[in-house]
Amino acid sequence: MAARLRLILVLIGLLAVALAPASRAFAHAALNGASPADGSVLPSAPSELTLTFSEPVSPLALRLIRPDGQATPLERADLRDRTLVIAAPAGLGEGTHVLSWRVVSADGHPVGGSVLFSIGAPSPTAPTAGTQTDAMVRVLLWASRVALYLGLFIGCGGAAFAAWVAPLPARARGPVTAALLLGLVALPLSLAAQGLDALGADLRALFQPPVWRAALGTSLASTLAIAAAALASCLLALRLAGGLGKIAGLFGVGLAGLALASSGHASAASPQALMRPAVFLHAAGIALWAGALLPLIRALRQPDAAATLRRFSWRIPAIVAMLLGSGLVLAVVQVERPAALIDTDYGRVLLAKLGLVALVLGLAALNRWRLTSQVQAGRLSACHLMARIVAVELVLMLAILGTAALWRFTPPPRALAIAAAQPANIHIHTLTAMADVTLTPGRAGPIVVAIVLMNGDFGPLPAKELTLSFANPTAGIEAIERPAIRGADGVWRIEGLSLPRHGRWSVELAILISDFEMIRLTETVEIRP
C-alpha cells in the first residue's frame, strides 16, 4: 500500500506540472503566403520579403539564391505576429531568385521550403536551393531518439522497479545502469542532430556553434533538460537505499513523462489540457511496464520469484489500463480519421506499433492466465518458461521504441489537415489599386474567396462590380469567371467556386469603378493538392 501511495503521489505531482504550460495549441507551421508571391514576376527589385505562417515561428536559416546560384544569407528579419519581414539585399539583378527559408514551429520541429520570384523576366534556368535533409542526419536523429527512449523507459523504469514491485535484483543493476548511461550519451547527440536538421546541414557541420545555437532555440532543449534530470534521479536511486532510493526512482519516471510531454507532435496538439497529461501518463506507463521486464527476467530466476511475480501481477493491470487509455486518446486526436491509418506515413507507423503492442499483450496474457499460477506454485520449469517469454516481450518493447522513433519524421494527420486547411493569400499592389485575395482553403477543390480592395494609398477603393477569373493554361483550363458580392463589412466574396486541380493558377480581377473606368489586376497563386 505504501509503494502504491508513493507512486500515485509522485505521478499526481508531476501531472500537475505537465498541465502548467498548457496554453494555445500548435501544429506544424505552414506557409500561408509570401511576398513576392511564389512564381511572380516583378518589374523591379523588392525592398523587403515577407513570409506569413499559420502560427508564430522562429527563423533558423534564411537565404536568397541569385540567378547565378550565389547564396546570400539574410540576417535582418523581424517577426511580426505570424509574418517574417526580411530586408532584401541590395543590388538584386534581373532573373529568377529563390528565397530559401527554414524555421522552427512551436512543436519543436523544423519546417523549410522555398519561394521563387523573378525580376524583369524569368531566368532560362532557375537556381536551386539545394537539399534540406541529409541521410546521415536522419539516421542520427532516429538513433539518438531510440537511445534516449532506452534511457527513459528501460533505465528509469528499471530504477523504479524497487519502488513499485520489489527490490531490484543484483544482476539487473548493470543493464539498468547501462541504459541510463546510454540515455545520458543520447542527450548531446539528440541536441546536435536537432541543430543539424534545423539548419538543413550535414554531419560536417556538427561542431559549428550555429548548429548548437539553433538546437537550443527549439523546444527540444527543454525536453532534454528534463530528461537529464530524470536520468540523473534514477542513477541516484540505484545508489540510495530504502525509501529515498524508491522515491528517487519514481521521481525519475515522473520526470521522464514530463520530458516527453514538454514538446513534440502530441503535446502540441489541441486541446493541450488533455494532450499533455495523456502524453505524460503514456510515457510514465511505458517506463513502469517496459522498465520492469528486465528486472522481472532476473527475478524469475531467484528463489523468491513467486512473491515478486505476485506483486507485479497485482499492480500491472492498472499501469496497462493507464497506458492503453492514454494511447487511445493520443491516437484519436492525432489520426482524426480512420483512413489516415492507411494513407499517411504516421498512420502506417501507428499500425506497425499497434501490431507489436498486440503481440506484447498476447504474451503478457499468456503469462498471466497460464503461467502465473504455476510459478506461484513453485514450478521451476514454469519460472524458466516465463522468463523466456518476458525476454521476448522485452525484445518486442525495444522494437516498439524503434518504431515510435520514426514519428520524428512523420507529421500526424491532424497537423497535415491543419496545413491543408490553411488559406492561400495574394497581395496585388499597383499605383492606382491594390487587392488582398484570400482563398480558403488554398488547395484544389471547393474554395471560398475573400477580396479586400484598396486604392494606391491603402484607402478603400469604391467599386461598382468585381469579377474574378482563374485560369491554368499549362493544364489546358481556360478562365473560370465568377462575380464577387460585396458584404456589409466591405469585403467582396465568392462562394461555390471549385478549382479542379492543384498547380499554378493565373488570377485576374476586373474592377468596375464607373461606366467609363475598369481596372484589371493580375497575379498568380499556387494551389496545393
LOVOKE-283685 format. One record per residue (C-alpha): x, y, z; residue number from 1. Coordinates in nm, 3 decimals, always signed. Layout:
<rs>
R       xx       yy       zz    k
R        X        Y        Z  NUM
...
</rs>
This chain:
<rs>
R       xx       yy       zz    k
R   +0.000   +0.000   +0.000    1
R   +0.284   +0.242   +0.084    2
R   +0.453   +0.180   -0.253    3
R   +0.126   +0.235   -0.435    4
R   +0.065   +0.558   -0.245    5
R   +0.414   +0.683   -0.331    6
R   +0.355   +0.606   -0.698    7
R   +0.021   +0.789   -0.701    8
R   +0.157   +1.095   -0.519    9
R   +0.461   +1.130   -0.746   10
R   +0.255   +1.091   -1.065   11
R   -0.012   +1.337   -0.948   12
R   +0.250   +1.597   -0.858   13
R   +0.429   +1.575   -1.190   14
R   +0.099   +1.557   -1.379   15
R   +0.016   +1.897   -1.232   16
R   +0.346   +2.028   -1.367   17
R   +0.266   +1.882   -1.708   18
R   -0.062   +2.072   -1.707   19
R   +0.101   +2.402   -1.611   20
R   +0.238   +2.502   -1.954   21
R   -0.080   +2.414   -2.141   22
R   -0.187   +2.714   -2.341   23
R   -0.272   +2.762   -2.706   24
R   -0.238   +2.467   -2.940   25
R   +0.016   +2.437   -3.217   26
R   +0.085   +2.202   -3.504   27
R   +0.348   +2.210   -3.773   28
R   +0.375   +2.564   -3.906   29
R   +0.252   +2.601   -4.264   30
R   +0.340   +2.879   -4.505   31
R   +0.022   +3.073   -4.578   32
R   +0.162   +3.330   -4.814   33
R   +0.468   +3.512   -4.938   34
R   +0.550   +3.848   -5.088   35
R   +0.668   +3.840   -5.359   36
R   +0.435   +3.553   -5.431   37
R   +0.581   +3.225   -5.542   38
R   +0.631   +3.233   -5.919   39
R   +0.561   +3.605   -5.955   40
R   +0.746   +3.837   -6.194   41
R   +0.829   +4.185   -6.057   42
R   +0.911   +4.494   -6.260   43
R   +1.182   +4.595   -6.011   44
R   +1.366   +4.459   -5.708   45
R   +1.162   +4.448   -5.384   46
R   +1.279   +4.630   -5.073   47
R   +1.158   +4.355   -4.841   48
R   +1.045   +3.994   -4.849   49
R   +0.768   +3.853   -4.630   50
R   +0.667   +3.504   -4.527   51
R   +0.336   +3.454   -4.345   52
R   +0.283   +3.132   -4.149   53
R   -0.011   +2.959   -3.985   54
R   +0.144   +3.019   -3.642   55
R   +0.433   +3.215   -3.490   56
R   +0.771   +3.069   -3.584   57
R   +1.138   +3.131   -3.511   58
R   +1.368   +3.178   -3.812   59
R   +1.660   +2.938   -3.837   60
R   +1.814   +2.991   -4.180   61
R   +1.712   +3.242   -4.449   62
R   +1.899   +3.261   -4.778   63
R   +1.848   +3.426   -5.115   64
R   +1.988   +3.235   -5.411   65
R   +2.052   +3.467   -5.705   66
R   +2.014   +3.374   -6.073   67
R   +2.385   +3.282   -6.093   68
R   +2.350   +3.041   -5.799   69
R   +2.523   +3.265   -5.544   70
R   +2.363   +3.231   -5.199   71
R   +2.331   +3.534   -4.974   72
R   +2.241   +3.483   -4.604   73
R   +1.954   +3.706   -4.494   74
R   +2.041   +3.829   -4.147   75
R   +1.786   +4.108   -4.097   76
R   +1.442   +3.964   -4.026   77
R   +1.165   +4.076   -3.791   78
R   +0.881   +3.856   -3.668   79
R   +0.552   +4.045   -3.663   80
R   +0.292   +3.811   -3.521   81
R   +0.296   +3.528   -3.776   82
R   +0.482   +3.715   -4.051   83
R   +0.856   +3.723   -4.109   84
R   +0.958   +4.054   -4.265   85
R   +1.301   +4.018   -4.426   86
R   +1.513   +4.304   -4.558   87
R   +1.602   +4.229   -4.919   88
R   +1.971   +4.261   -5.007   89
R   +2.072   +4.547   -5.231   90
R   +2.171   +4.505   -5.594   91
R   +1.928   +4.231   -5.695   92
R   +1.953   +4.191   -6.071   93
R   +1.716   +4.059   -6.330   94
R   +1.630   +3.692   -6.343   95
R   +1.486   +3.428   -6.111   96
R   +1.572   +3.435   -5.742   97
R   +1.499   +3.173   -5.475   98
R   +1.411   +3.266   -5.118   99
R   +1.508   +2.960   -4.916  100
R   +1.364   +2.956   -4.566  101
R   +1.388   +2.728   -4.266  102
R   +1.200   +2.797   -3.943  103
R   +1.112   +2.606   -3.629  104
R   +0.747   +2.567   -3.533  105
R   +0.610   +2.563   -3.181  106
R   +0.616   +2.181   -3.157  107
R   +0.995   +2.195   -3.191  108
R   +1.019   +2.055   -3.543  109
R   +1.198   +2.243   -3.822  110
R   +1.000   +2.331   -4.134  111
R   +1.153   +2.455   -4.458  112
R   +1.075   +2.550   -4.813  113
R   +1.149   +2.798   -5.087  114
R   +0.976   +3.075   -5.283  115
R   +1.074   +3.161   -5.641  116
R   +1.028   +3.507   -5.788  117
R   +1.171   +3.684   -6.087  118
R   +1.277   +4.042   -6.152  119
R   +1.218   +4.170   -6.502  120
R   +1.184   +3.826   -6.660  121
R   +1.238   +3.465   -6.551  122
R   +1.581   +3.310   -6.599  123
R   +1.619   +3.035   -6.862  124
R   +1.719   +2.800   -6.577  125
R   +1.605   +2.873   -6.223  126
R   +1.863   +2.835   -5.943  127
R   +1.805   +2.565   -5.682  128
R   +1.808   +2.598   -5.307  129
R   +1.978   +2.262   -5.256  130
R   +1.868   +1.976   -5.035  131
R   +1.744   +2.045   -4.682  132
R   +1.795   +1.696   -4.546  133
R   +2.091   +1.462   -4.508  134
R   +2.054   +1.087   -4.480  135
R   +2.313   +1.055   -4.205  136
R   +2.148   +1.333   -4.005  137
R   +1.820   +1.143   -4.025  138
R   +1.995   +0.829   -3.902  139
R   +2.146   +1.027   -3.613  140
R   +1.804   +1.175   -3.530  141
R   +1.647   +0.828   -3.516  142
R   +1.934   +0.655   -3.333  143
R   +1.967   +0.926   -3.069  144
R   +1.590   +0.921   -3.014  145
R   +1.595   +0.543   -2.964  146
R   +1.889   +0.569   -2.724  147
R   +1.706   +0.837   -2.526  148
R   +1.397   +0.616   -2.511  149
R   +1.607   +0.329   -2.377  150
R   +1.737   +0.551   -2.100  151
R   +1.399   +0.700   -2.008  152
R   +1.193   +0.381   -2.035  153
R   +1.422   +0.084   -1.970  154
R   +1.660   +0.271   -1.740  155
R   +1.417   +0.487   -1.541  156
R   +1.154   +0.214   -1.532  157
R   +1.411   -0.034   -1.409  158
R   +1.524   +0.204   -1.136  159
R   +1.162   +0.249   -1.027  160
R   +1.107   -0.129   -1.010  161
R   +1.223   -0.133   -0.649  162
R   +0.964   +0.128   -0.552  163
R   +0.654   -0.027   -0.703  164
R   +0.729   -0.401   -0.734  165
R   +1.022   -0.546   -0.538  166
R   +1.392   -0.485   -0.464  167
R   +1.592   -0.462   -0.785  168
R   +1.776   -0.794   -0.847  169
R   +2.153   -0.754   -0.826  170
R   +2.205   -0.893   -1.179  171
R   +1.966   -0.631   -1.318  172
R   +2.158   -0.333   -1.182  173
R   +2.427   -0.347   -1.451  174
R   +2.191   -0.344   -1.752  175
R   +1.966   -0.079   -1.594  176
R   +2.270   +0.141   -1.522  177
R   +2.390   +0.089   -1.881  178
R   +2.051   +0.201   -2.017  179
R   +2.061   +0.515   -1.803  180
R   +2.415   +0.597   -1.917  181
R   +2.313   +0.538   -2.279  182
R   +2.035   +0.789   -2.226  183
R   +2.284   +1.045   -2.098  184
R   +2.504   +0.990   -2.405  185
R   +2.197   +1.041   -2.624  186
R   +2.130   +1.389   -2.483  187
R   +2.409   +1.578   -2.666  188
R   +2.365   +1.360   -2.974  189
R   +1.994   +1.445   -2.987  190
R   +2.069   +1.814   -2.945  191
R   +2.331   +1.806   -3.220  192
R   +2.102   +1.618   -3.458  193
R   +1.825   +1.869   -3.389  194
R   +2.057   +2.157   -3.475  195
R   +2.177   +1.994   -3.796  196
R   +1.820   +1.923   -3.900  197
R   +1.711   +2.274   -3.805  198
R   +1.970   +2.432   -4.035  199
R   +1.949   +2.167   -4.307  200
R   +2.320   +2.097   -4.254  201
R   +2.513   +1.772   -4.287  202
R   +2.734   +1.596   -4.033  203
R   +3.038   +1.803   -4.131  204
R   +2.879   +2.098   -3.952  205
R   +2.839   +1.903   -3.627  206
R   +3.077   +2.117   -3.419  207
R   +2.984   +2.455   -3.562  208
R   +2.837   +2.693   -3.300  209
R   +2.531   +2.795   -3.512  210
R   +2.417   +2.431   -3.511  211
R   +2.411   +2.419   -3.131  212
R   +2.253   +2.763   -3.102  213
R   +1.977   +2.658   -3.341  214
R   +1.910   +2.342   -3.138  215
R   +1.898   +2.531   -2.809  216
R   +1.640   +2.763   -2.963  217
R   +1.389   +2.480   -3.014  218
R   +1.154   +2.325   -2.762  219
R   +1.358   +2.003   -2.771  220
R   +1.612   +2.174   -2.546  221
R   +1.365   +2.182   -2.257  222
R   +1.275   +1.818   -2.319  223
R   +1.640   +1.714   -2.300  224
R   +1.699   +1.921   -1.986  225
R   +1.412   +1.748   -1.806  226
R   +1.528   +1.411   -1.944  227
R   +1.873   +1.475   -1.800  228
R   +1.717   +1.533   -1.459  229
R   +1.516   +1.210   -1.495  230
R   +1.823   +1.004   -1.581  231
R   +2.027   +1.160   -1.300  232
R   +1.749   +1.096   -1.049  233
R   +1.735   +0.728   -1.145  234
R   +2.112   +0.686   -1.132  235
R   +2.092   +0.830   -0.781  236
R   +1.809   +0.589   -0.699  237
R   +2.037   +0.293   -0.777  238
R   +2.288   +0.416   -0.519  239
R   +2.043   +0.509   -0.243  240
R   +1.896   +0.257   -0.005  241
R   +1.549   +0.237   +0.144  242
R   +1.273   +0.488   +0.094  243
R   +1.493   +0.762   -0.057  244
R   +1.601   +0.532   -0.338  245
R   +1.241   +0.435   -0.409  246
R   +1.126   +0.796   -0.417  247
R   +1.415   +0.894   -0.647  248
R   +1.325   +0.610   -0.885  249
R   +0.959   +0.709   -0.903  250
R   +1.051   +1.075   -0.936  251
R   +1.273   +0.983   -1.231  252
R   +0.983   +0.806   -1.404  253
R   +0.764   +1.110   -1.349  254
R   +1.032   +1.336   -1.494  255
R   +1.060   +1.105   -1.795  256
R   +0.688   +1.151   -1.859  257
R   +0.720   +1.525   -1.806  258
R   +1.010   +1.546   -2.051  259
R   +0.815   +1.387   -2.334  260
R   +0.507   +1.595   -2.251  261
R   +0.701   +1.920   -2.285  262
R   +0.742   +1.911   -2.665  263
R   +0.664   +1.709   -2.974  264
R   +0.371   +1.636   -3.203  265
R   +0.128   +1.507   -2.943  266
R   +0.196   +1.757   -2.665  267
R   +0.149   +2.044   -2.911  268
R   -0.195   +1.923   -3.020  269
R   -0.526   +2.069   -2.914  270
R   -0.664   +2.060   -2.651  271
R   -0.337   +2.074   -2.460  272
R   -0.518   +2.037   -2.127  273
R   -0.597   +1.683   -2.247  274
R   -0.297   +1.601   -2.464  275
R   -0.013   +1.696   -2.231  276
R   -0.146   +1.480   -1.944  277
R   -0.213   +1.199   -2.193  278
R   +0.148   +1.209   -2.314  279
R   +0.270   +1.224   -1.955  280
R   +0.065   +0.923   -1.845  281
R   +0.151   +0.727   -2.160  282
R   +0.524   +0.783   -2.118  283
R   +0.517   +0.707   -1.744  284
R   +0.314   +0.392   -1.812  285
R   +0.563   +0.272   -2.075  286
R   +0.851   +0.327   -1.834  287
R   +0.684   +0.138   -1.549  288
R   +0.591   -0.157   -1.771  289
R   +0.889   -0.179   -2.009  290
R   +1.137   -0.096   -1.733  291
R   +1.005   -0.381   -1.518  292
R   +1.067   -0.651   -1.779  293
R   +1.445   -0.684   -1.739  294
R   +1.432   -0.693   -1.355  295
R   +1.145   -0.940   -1.380  296
R   +1.352   -1.173   -1.601  297
R   +1.625   -1.173   -1.337  298
R   +1.377   -1.208   -1.051  299
R   +1.218   -1.517   -1.209  300
R   +1.550   -1.696   -1.168  301
R   +1.561   -1.630   -0.793  302
R   +1.410   -1.829   -0.504  303
R   +1.154   -1.558   -0.421  304
R   +1.024   -1.542   -0.780  305
R   +0.667   -1.619   -0.673  306
R   +0.647   -1.322   -0.434  307
R   +0.793   -1.077   -0.689  308
R   +0.559   -1.202   -0.963  309
R   +0.261   -1.175   -0.732  310
R   +0.333   -0.807   -0.659  311
R   +0.394   -0.734   -1.027  312
R   +0.078   -0.916   -1.141  313
R   -0.132   -0.730   -0.886  314
R   -0.007   -0.386   -0.986  315
R   +0.047   -0.408   -1.362  316
R   -0.322   -0.411   -1.476  317
R   -0.368   -0.051   -1.356  318
R   -0.050   +0.055   -1.539  319
R   -0.158   -0.119   -1.861  320
R   -0.504   +0.037   -1.838  321
R   -0.345   +0.383   -1.795  322
R   -0.113   +0.312   -2.085  323
R   -0.384   +0.192   -2.323  324
R   -0.631   +0.463   -2.223  325
R   -0.386   +0.746   -2.277  326
R   -0.264   +0.586   -2.601  327
R   -0.620   +0.570   -2.731  328
R   -0.669   +0.942   -2.659  329
R   -0.345   +1.030   -2.837  330
R   -0.425   +0.815   -3.139  331
R   -0.779   +0.950   -3.181  332
R   -0.665   +1.314   -3.164  333
R   -0.359   +1.268   -3.384  334
R   -0.512   +1.047   -3.654  335
R   -0.863   +1.204   -3.660  336
R   -0.999   +0.983   -3.939  337
R   -0.962   +0.603   -3.982  338
R   -0.849   +0.634   -4.344  339
R   -0.539   +0.821   -4.225  340
R   -0.412   +0.494   -4.077  341
R   -0.355   +0.375   -4.433  342
R   -0.291   +0.684   -4.645  343
R   -0.037   +0.865   -4.420  344
R   +0.309   +0.765   -4.305  345
R   +0.213   +0.850   -3.947  346
R   -0.083   +0.614   -3.963  347
R   +0.124   +0.330   -4.106  348
R   +0.383   +0.371   -3.830  349
R   +0.098   +0.364   -3.577  350
R   -0.037   +0.043   -3.728  351
R   +0.306   -0.118   -3.705  352
R   +0.336   -0.009   -3.343  353
R   -0.013   -0.139   -3.261  354
R   +0.076   -0.475   -3.417  355
R   +0.380   -0.502   -3.190  356
R   +0.176   -0.391   -2.887  357
R   -0.081   -0.662   -2.964  358
R   +0.195   -0.924   -2.961  359
R   +0.323   -0.796   -2.626  360
R   -0.027   -0.800   -2.479  361
R   -0.079   -1.152   -2.610  362
R   +0.238   -1.277   -2.442  363
R   +0.150   -1.090   -2.122  364
R   -0.194   -1.254   -2.122  365
R   -0.031   -1.595   -2.172  366
R   +0.195   -1.535   -1.874  367
R   -0.085   -1.407   -1.654  368
R   -0.352   -1.667   -1.730  369
R   -0.142   -1.977   -1.797  370
R   +0.191   -1.950   -1.614  371
R   +0.145   -1.719   -1.317  372
R   -0.036   -1.981   -1.106  373
R   +0.232   -2.239   -1.188  374
R   +0.513   -2.002   -1.088  375
R   +0.336   -1.920   -0.764  376
R   +0.303   -2.294   -0.703  377
R   +0.682   -2.319   -0.716  378
R   +0.725   -2.496   -1.053  379
R   +1.079   -2.425   -1.169  380
R   +1.004   -2.509   -1.534  381
R   +0.724   -2.250   -1.536  382
R   +0.967   -1.987   -1.399  383
R   +1.215   -2.057   -1.676  384
R   +0.945   -2.056   -1.945  385
R   +0.801   -1.730   -1.819  386
R   +1.148   -1.572   -1.808  387
R   +1.197   -1.662   -2.174  388
R   +0.856   -1.520   -2.268  389
R   +0.925   -1.198   -2.077  390
R   +1.256   -1.175   -2.265  391
R   +1.060   -1.189   -2.592  392
R   +0.832   -0.917   -2.454  393
R   +1.139   -0.705   -2.386  394
R   +1.266   -0.751   -2.743  395
R   +0.922   -0.651   -2.874  396
R   +0.927   -0.346   -2.647  397
R   +1.260   -0.244   -2.798  398
R   +1.106   -0.283   -3.144  399
R   +0.814   -0.064   -3.032  400
R   +1.055   +0.209   -2.919  401
R   +1.241   +0.193   -3.250  402
R   +0.913   +0.216   -3.441  403
R   +0.785   +0.506   -3.232  404
R   +1.108   +0.697   -3.301  405
R   +1.007   +0.707   -3.669  406
R   +0.734   +0.957   -3.576  407
R   +1.009   +1.219   -3.565  408
R   +0.986   +1.222   -3.947  409
R   +0.609   +1.187   -3.994  410
R   +0.376   +1.480   -3.920  411
R   +0.047   +1.346   -3.776  412
R   -0.267   +1.355   -3.991  413
R   -0.401   +1.623   -3.756  414
R   -0.115   +1.856   -3.848  415
R   -0.147   +1.769   -4.217  416
R   -0.517   +1.851   -4.207  417
R   -0.448   +2.187   -4.041  418
R   -0.186   +2.269   -4.302  419
R   -0.420   +2.165   -4.584  420
R   -0.693   +2.392   -4.449  421
R   -0.467   +2.696   -4.449  422
R   -0.568   +2.966   -4.697  423
R   -0.367   +3.088   -4.993  424
R   -0.306   +3.461   -4.995  425
R   -0.232   +3.704   -5.279  426
R   -0.139   +4.068   -5.245  427
R   -0.154   +4.272   -5.566  428
R   -0.001   +4.618   -5.546  429
R   -0.017   +4.885   -5.817  430
R   -0.005   +5.264   -5.810  431
R   -0.382   +5.300   -5.855  432
R   -0.527   +4.992   -5.687  433
R   -0.440   +4.709   -5.453  434
R   -0.612   +4.387   -5.355  435
R   -0.572   +4.129   -5.081  436
R   -0.717   +3.800   -5.204  437
R   -0.764   +3.505   -4.967  438
R   -0.857   +3.157   -5.094  439
R   -0.982   +2.922   -4.822  440
R   -0.859   +2.652   -4.822  441
R   -0.564   +2.704   -5.050  442
R   -0.592   +2.365   -5.216  443
R   -0.773   +2.205   -5.507  444
R   -1.147   +2.161   -5.468  445
R   -1.421   +2.389   -5.336  446
R   -1.293   +2.723   -5.210  447
R   -1.426   +3.049   -5.070  448
R   -1.263   +3.369   -5.197  449
R   -1.248   +3.693   -4.996  450
R   -1.117   +4.014   -5.154  451
R   -1.031   +4.346   -4.992  452
R   -0.992   +4.630   -5.244  453
R   -0.780   +4.939   -5.171  454
R   -0.657   +5.239   -5.361  455
R   -0.291   +5.323   -5.405  456
R   -0.287   +5.496   -5.065  457
R   -0.428   +5.194   -4.879  458
R   -0.768   +5.358   -4.850  459
R   -1.098   +5.199   -4.957  460
R   -1.144   +5.161   -5.331  461
R   -1.501   +5.237   -5.444  462
R   -1.608   +4.975   -5.694  463
R   -1.944   +4.904   -5.854  464
R   -1.864   +4.547   -5.960  465
R   -1.588   +4.293   -5.918  466
R   -1.527   +3.982   -6.127  467
R   -1.256   +3.723   -6.071  468
R   -1.123   +3.477   -6.324  469
R   -0.895   +3.179   -6.262  470
R   -0.705   +3.008   -6.543  471
R   -0.446   +2.732   -6.561  472
R   -0.309   +2.739   -6.916  473
R   -0.049   +2.468   -6.857  474
R   -0.328   +2.229   -6.761  475
R   -0.546   +2.340   -7.051  476
R   -0.803   +2.504   -6.823  477
R   -0.948   +2.824   -6.965  478
R   -1.065   +3.112   -6.750  479
R   -1.324   +3.033   -6.482  480
R   -1.510   +3.359   -6.413  481
R   -1.721   +3.440   -6.110  482
R   -1.876   +3.767   -5.991  483
R   -1.800   +3.873   -5.635  484
R   -2.062   +4.002   -5.393  485
R   -1.977   +4.285   -5.159  486
R   -2.069   +4.228   -4.794  487
R   -2.175   +4.477   -4.531  488
R   -1.817   +4.476   -4.399  489
R   -1.683   +4.592   -4.734  490
R   -1.524   +4.256   -4.819  491
R   -1.605   +4.104   -5.158  492
R   -1.672   +3.730   -5.150  493
R   -1.720   +3.442   -5.391  494
R   -1.869   +3.112   -5.277  495
R   -1.947   +2.796   -5.469  496
R   -1.622   +2.812   -5.669  497
R   -1.414   +2.500   -5.725  498
R   -1.062   +2.476   -5.869  499
R   -1.037   +2.128   -6.022  500
R   -0.662   +2.069   -5.979  501
R   -0.354   +2.189   -5.798  502
R   -0.074   +2.389   -5.956  503
R   -0.009   +2.748   -6.054  504
R   -0.319   +2.946   -6.144  505
R   -0.345   +3.287   -6.303  506
R   -0.583   +3.522   -6.122  507
R   -0.733   +3.832   -6.277  508
R   -0.952   +4.088   -6.100  509
R   -1.177   +4.303   -6.320  510
R   -1.278   +4.602   -6.103  511
R   -1.552   +4.823   -6.243  512
R   -1.509   +5.172   -6.097  513
R   -1.762   +5.350   -6.317  514
R   -1.926   +5.314   -6.655  515
R   -1.608   +5.454   -6.808  516
R   -1.333   +5.308   -6.588  517
R   -1.223   +4.946   -6.544  518
R   -0.913   +4.838   -6.351  519
R   -0.758   +4.498   -6.409  520
R   -0.516   +4.337   -6.163  521
R   -0.335   +4.012   -6.236  522
R   -0.126   +3.774   -6.026  523
R   -0.054   +3.402   -5.988  524
R   -0.124   +3.171   -5.695  525
R   -0.002   +2.823   -5.607  526
R   -0.288   +2.586   -5.523  527
R   -0.190   +2.288   -5.310  528
R   -0.308   +1.931   -5.381  529
</rs>
